[in-house]
Amino acid sequence: MKSTAPSYLKHHFLMAMPHMADPNFAHKLIYLVEHGPEGAMGLVVNDPSGLSLADVLEQLRPDQASPALCQSLPVFSGGPVQTDRGFVLHPRDHSYQATLALGELGMTTSQDVLFAIADGDGPQRYLIALGYAGWDAGQLEAELAGNTWLSCPARLDILFELPHDQRLKAAAASLGIDLTLLSSQAGHA
């Protein structure tokens, strides 16, 4: 009998199937930062929190006014876990105090990246999120087998160049799929 190793989905998008009932994930697109035998971690990339970078900076350095541009820079709800913790996805052409290398991307958790963005010295392409989505060992695999998620390789143009409300549809279209036409019924051969 042939043994197959698990297929992990780091640097993939997870698309919530149309029947997803969990309000934390319904109609959400998640970038998987990590996925392995210990579990998975990702950031929701199409759910603006209603906060701007200026709002965050007001908390981090209240004695300094933020540039007007910061008012229009959205902060996303990255997921329901540790919603007070910030994450910035960006190309790896910049590195900061706490940057984790993710292939061609970096994920920074230190405040210096936010200050650099505000001061115009940061990465040109980035996504700022508060909180993350997390799965225990085997949990994501079970959800995938249960037809809860659809996955595809992540594309930086979808992540950084499209408006947030077009990202889920574009990720599905990269597979030739229209999510509105999918059934909630799963079939397994």
N, C-alpha and C positions, 0 to 999 in steps of 0.2 A: 504494500500500500504506500502510495506516494505521500510524503509529508510536505505540507506547504507552510511557509513562514507567514506570519500575519503581515498584511499590507498596511503600513502606516501612512497617514495623510498630512504630515507636516507640510506647510506651504501649499495648502489646498483651501478652497472655499467650501464651506458647508452651507447648503441652502435648505431652509426649513420647507418641508413639504406642505402643500396647501392645507392639509387637515391638521396641522400642528395647533394644539389647543393651549399650550403653555404661553401665557402672555409675554413672558420674558424672551421667547424665541419665535413666536408666530410672525411670519413675513420677514424674517431676519436672514442676513447674510453674515457669516462668521469667517474670519481669516484664522486658520489654525496655526498658531505659533509653535505648538509642540504637540506631538502625538507619538506615544510609544507604549511599552508594556506597563508603565506605571500610571497611564492615563493620558488625558489631553487637556490643552489649554488653548483658548482662542479669544478673539476680540470681535464683537459685533461691529460691523463697519457701515451699517446703513440706518442707524438709529440716533439722530441728534438728541442730546440731552436737554436742549434749551439753554444751556450755558455756553458762554463764549470764552475764549482764551483770556479776555479782559477780566471776566468774573473770577477765573482761577488765579490770575496774577494779583488781583485785589486781595486775595487771601494770603498769597505767598510773600508779597512785598507791598503791604498797605501804604507805606510812606512814599511810594513812587507811582506816578500816573502811568497808565499803559498807553501806548500809541493808539490812535483812533482805529487803525487797521485791526487791532486785536478784538474790537467789538464784533467784527464780522467773521472771525475765525471760530468755527463750531467745535465744541467738545462733544464727543459721542458717548452714549451709554454702552460701554464695552461688554457689559454682562452683569449678572446679578451678584457676583462674588466680589467682595472687598470694593465696594463702590466708592470708597474714599481714596483709593489708590489709583494713580495715574500711569498711563502707558502711552508712548509715542512711537508709532511705526514710521520708519523713514528709510530711504536708501542708505546704504552703508558708506556713502562718501563722506559722512560725518560720524564722529564718535564722541561720546560724552562720558561723564563719570560712571554711569551704570548702563552701558549699552551691551545687549546680548546680540551676537551675530546670528542671523537667520538666513544664511545664504546671501543673496543680494540685498536683503533688507537688514535693518537693525531695529531692535526694540529697546527704547531707553525708558528707564524708570526714574531717573534723577531730574531734579528741577532745572538743571543748567540748560537742558534742551529747550524748555519753555521760555527761559530768559533769552536764549539765542534767537528763537523764532520771533519773539517780541521785538528784539533789537535789530532784526534784519540780518543777523549773522548765521541763522540756522539753516537747516535743510530747506530746499525749495518745495519739496513734496513731502507731506507728512499727514498723519492722521492721529489726532489726540483723543484718547478715550479714558473714561473713569470706570473702573471695574473690569471684570473679565468673566468668561464662561469657562467652567471647569468640569471635567469628567473623571471619575475614579477609574482604576484599572478595569478594562472590559466593558465599561458602561457605554462608551461611544460606539463600540463594535456592536453591542446589543441593540442600540438605537438605530444604527444603520441597517442591521438585519431586520428590524421591525418597520422599516420603510418610513422612518421619521425624518431622515435627512437624505439629501442628494449631494454628491461631492464632485468637484472638478478642480484641476490645477488652478492655483491662484494666478491672476494676471494683474500686473502693476497698473496697467491703463485703467482697469475697472476700479481698482483700489484708490488711485490718486487722481484720475482725470475726470471721472464721471460724477455728476451730482449724486448725492446719497440715495435719492429716490429712484435712480435708474440702475443701481448696482446689482440688485438681486435679479432683475429681468435680464441684464446683460450677462451675468454669470451663467444663468440657465441657457441663454441663447448661445453661449460658447459651446454648449453640448448639443445644440440644435433642438432645445426643448422650450416649450411654452408652459410654465408652471400652472397657468390657469386651465390647461387641458388635461392635467394629470389626475388620476383617480387615487382615492385613499386606500384602495385595495392593493395588497402586496401579493405577488405570486413568487413562489420559489420552486425551482425544478429539482 
